[in-house]
Each structure stands twice: as C-alpha cells, then as structure tokens.
Amino acid sequence: MGLQLLTVCYLVGSVTFILGLKMLSNPATARRGNLVAAAGMIIAVLGTIFLYHNAETGESLHNYGWIFGGLLIGGIIGTMAAKKVKMTAMPEMVSLFNGMGGACAALISLVEFNHLSAELAAGTTESSSVQSTVLIIVLGLIIGSVSFAGSIIAWGKLNGRVKDYSFKGQNILNLIFLAIAIGAAVYLVINPAHQMVLYIILVLSLLYGVLFVMPIGGADMPVVISLLNSFTGVAAACGGFLYDNKVMLTGGILVGAAGTLLTILMCKAMNRSLTNVLVGSFGGSHKNGDAAAAKAQGAYKEISVTDAAMVMSYANRVMIVPGYGLAVAQAQHICHELEKILEEKGVEVKYAIHPVAGRMPGHMNVLLAEADVSYDKLLEMEAANDEFKTTDAVLILGANDVVNPAAKNDPDSPIYGMPILEVEQAKTVIVNKRSMKPGYAGIENDLFFQPKTAMLFGDAKKVLQDLCAEIKAV
C-alpha cells in the first residue's frame, strides 16, 4: 500500500512539474506555476521520506533527525538568501543555486559508487547490472561536477569576484582534460573495482568546469547560466535512473530539456553558435576594450532633465528600454511611476525587452514584474522593432549592447550579426547612463554618437525621480 501511495506521489509531482513549467512560459501565470511545481516537489519529498520501502532489503528511511535537520537548515538558508537578495544579484543567486544542484548530483554519484564497491566486495550484486550502473554514476559525476565548478565561477564573475582569464592553448587544454575524464570513465565502467579512478574523474571534471567558464566574457553569462542549468538537470536525471525515482527523473529531464532549448534560443537571439560562445571568449575586456578605445567616434550631445521631460510630455508614444543599469539603481518602481505620470498626460508608454537584456534570461521581465508593470506593456524584440518607427521618444535606462547599431552596420564589431532593438528608428533617443564607459561586452556604442541621440547622465533612480517631478510641472 505504501509503495502504491508513493507512486501516486511521484505521479502528482511529475504532473505538477510539467504544468508548472508550462505556466512559467507566460509572465501572467509564472508566479502560480512556480508555486504549483514547488507543491509537487514537497509532495514527492515527503512521500519519499515516509513511504519509501526497499522491496529487496525490507528497509525504509529511518534517519529522520538527519533528514529533517538538513531540510530545516537548507530551508532557512535558502529562504533568508532569497528574501535578502537584490534584483541585481538575482542572476548570481540563480547560478549559485544551480551549482548546488550540480554538487548534489556529483555527491550522489560518489556515495552510490561507494555502496556499489561494498556490494562488489561482498559479492551481493549481480555483475550483469554493474556496468550500466557505473555508467550512470560516472555520467552524473562528470556532468554534475562540471555544472558545480562552472556555476561557481559564473557566480564569481557576476558579482565581480572573478575576472575573465585565458591563456594561449586553453581550449586545447580543456579538451585534453575532458578527453582524459571520459577515457577514465570508460575504463572505470569496464573495471569498476578501481575506486581511485573515480576521484581522478572528479578532479578532472572540476578542473574542466573551472577552465571552460573562466575565459567566457560577461556578455555571454546569460547563455552560460542557461547551459549549466541544463547540465544540472541531466545530472539530476542520472540520479533518477540510479534510484529508479520517477519524479527525480522527470524533473531532471524537464530541466535539462528546457535549459537546452533556452540556450539555443539565447544563442539565436545573439546570432551566434553555442560553439562560438564557449570558445570565443566574447565580452572579455582585455580584447574588446582595446578595440573600442582605438575607434574614433566623434562627439556626443547631452540633454538636461528639463528638456527630456518636455520631449516625453509632448510625445504621443514613448518606449522605455530597461537594462542592467536600471537594476543596479533599483529604479524599477520609480520607472513604473514615470509610466503612470506620462499616461495621465495621454502618452502611450510601452517597454521594449531584448531576449538577453540583463545578466540572465528574463531578468528585465522579472525586474518590471516586481514593480507591478502590466505584462501587456512588455514587448518582445520583434514586436518592439515594428513600433519604433512610429515612436516619438525612446528612453534607454542602462541598456547598452542590445541597442548598439554596430551589430547591424559594422562587420568588424564583435557583436556584428546579433539582433538588436532598433531604437535609432524613433524620432528621439534619450540614453540614461552613469558615464560613457562601454557596456558589459566591453565595446563602444555607436548609438551614442548619432544625431537623434541625446545622453542623460546620472544614476537611473535619481534621473527618473527628477523626470517625474519635471513632467508633473509641465
């Protein structure tokens, strides 16, 4: 009876994962989808704790003190971290939590191999099933370790603790480490008694995870986070195979598949191949910054807050382009206030969202949702580009690379070919930045020097507050 109830729990968990993932595809239902999937996870976890029973050994889970102690400690840490995290730090938290998932998968592989080794020594396991089990174990170990190490480096890069680093022949060294790890894994599958080989695989996988993320520049971090997330899903699915756990298998496959599809979509949004992302070192300031500095752009013009307020007050349509600078200033709420003030004056206001704006997929959508901006006002890149021609004023808040015309006009630019928000088609473009410093990709923005563009320097939150006050006075 207990096993039947556990099967039902796993079925409910699997269904809620699928429904939750489907609901996450729409901003209006995303919050509810997250809660639905979380509820399914709780059901599956509690079902495993109280209903699991090994038919062969007759054993059930009994270390409730350790189990609930771990759940309590992890739950408290996770809740406090999520409540305190700033929206600007959300990408690095996602990367950190994803790394913890990879670490769990790797630890599962280590523990289960030790169990398998003990059974082999005691002669209590069938040799026919050993190789398939070892194969799943080493796959989980390699993928989980790479995901953990890579995610920790990505976390360090996003919060500024780790800098881009590369050296000549690094990609070749990476491939050598990976090839040796795979070769050692094949050897271990054939000769599962050599336990030390497992730890060699672990070390090589961790080294590969570090070295393969180190040279990748900040502009590619959204793609890297998505890719590592898919790795963690696949590693979790390996754990599902090991334990014959249907809900773990389903969840891992869903995360792996969704992460892979998102990675492909992100690459498409940047008009680059995944191979180019992983070996191109795009976004490293050591390379692109020098090129940007050498490029003569001419002069730019500034605009005052009063003049910007006048332009926006008498416009029929205003498009706001949010970027990472908006998140840094925590200005999403005052941005929504500006939107409401303009609408009271009869101005139509919408937001243009680039697929890779911010530092993780969907960063800007989450940022604006936090400020209760209507989902209907958020336009995806294609829809926004269709409307820029009839837009009177565009207000760019901290966005840089995703509005750079060099992606269309300069074949020598590192971002050439990347689809962008074509803001230059609007009648007037107002760019809010702290300074003329290049953006996250480390390259100069041609938009800033165009005749229709005016620079409005200052912290986004302070500038928006001043704009609101000036527009009210118009």
Steps between C-alpha positions, in 0.01 A plus 500: 500500500785738589672445165175563315453830684862590427438436129200733516716764672760471225231521233355814659849648527578426134171651380549815708853543361364489146209733579727738690749516213217570257368781722849651526489575127251782561581793735136514614509142631871466585464563874218246527696249293794529737272430798336202324839341423621568856188333643568194284858488624383513863259211438774294334755569777260421786376190314859375466578564867195328647393245236822370343561129556769285340330178389831306483644593839179591682658827614329839529638842574558547871756778551227759543713721724769541235246531218283769658803671649643540151164614363464755779851644464480513121150646510602777740813590302314494168210709630724763658721521192203535264335768716815709536631473144479816290357477152843585358644197680228262383709358210788411731260339749349291220851395397593415860185295562550323168855413607364347819279273288802385302692436823213287633500290184878450527472401868227249414737339249781480756276349769340247267835388361620435854186293563557312176865433589394357837245274331759382246743418780229306683378330183140611559440665164457354152794569270265535200351823637824651633626658178174679421485631858861621487430671165214699655715580804792640299266698273339659804841567653649665191196711410425595861860596574530712185170670585609569857846636418378701200207648693725611787732675254198660329375613843840654570506679167151642543580648841842626391714267710634307200647665192518368144814294454639316201833389364632366175396141444236507773229347279735215408582441867129497580437236236792294632356505853157404368640221281701354790191515726290321239777244440528437874121461517507237226780318685300509824192360332708207375694464828269622780726369776751786457341753735787753478414560132168649615680774693727570203185552291365733770812718504523518119131591472534777756806638320319490169198681650723780629713537187215488252314791667804714594563655154133561416416869523217660694293565187456126459411424864124462429579223251749334736254503791234342280742234374623411849139479615435237234810310620360489853170365368674219312709417809184486712340269243797265544414490871144411404631204302716387791214502750227404253333820619242611244452854627874565521539367149211710368622816671854452375390438142273807506777723634753357256270535200375847596853623570625366167214661305551829683873488423422451131252790504749726678768418242250572225417835662872584484539352149784283620565128525540327835852398396586865440368591845704230672832557322476859378571680829258771383450782749846491652611854562863412434426462131195703407582793726819580306314491171231727636754749628670516163179582317439872449130576543481879496287707735181423687239744626339524842145585598378649826230343718271795422537459123458122523182547704368743238570256215324213678205710622405609147560162337218278381692179557797429729694174507711414806795264454610359839852371550731385775560861608134521601544192717821632659321821601196302622292745301225270374235647732569863411508394134145368541410831665635686195287277278184587696575875497549498124180302445308755704613755241372280217837353399505133396784321683641156427818307584737338248664182635801341332537121557848538652451829685638481854715214621269203485207391280188700587684734737319814380159330504548399863629845589195679357257241634632581848383859443153384381552612142222352286611198298312637199743792483807278466584460131740236374775609263318427174181679608695797639701540179175524303390794716818707524427672168184652645651576841566863589750442781700206628637507854790256545572424865839336540477278191804502275601209281142400410442842330839534329457558121849357445332159516342588164742745342855406603633165372810547717298523822503194731120522522443528125197294399336505845133605478449826689224739602496746208446808716671729248182487288312711757479879466699567818723271706586591860769284660542495878843380614736581784783570255624429148669182619445202263236244593527144623644375171783753533436672164403855407140576405454679166149604603633759745654706219205510263322832430165390649660375824539709815681385815339549841772421754438395860374223724185353347292532816595866559447588134158335494398677819600834348317415176183421693519833683564696179223327302249569776595866476455519121 
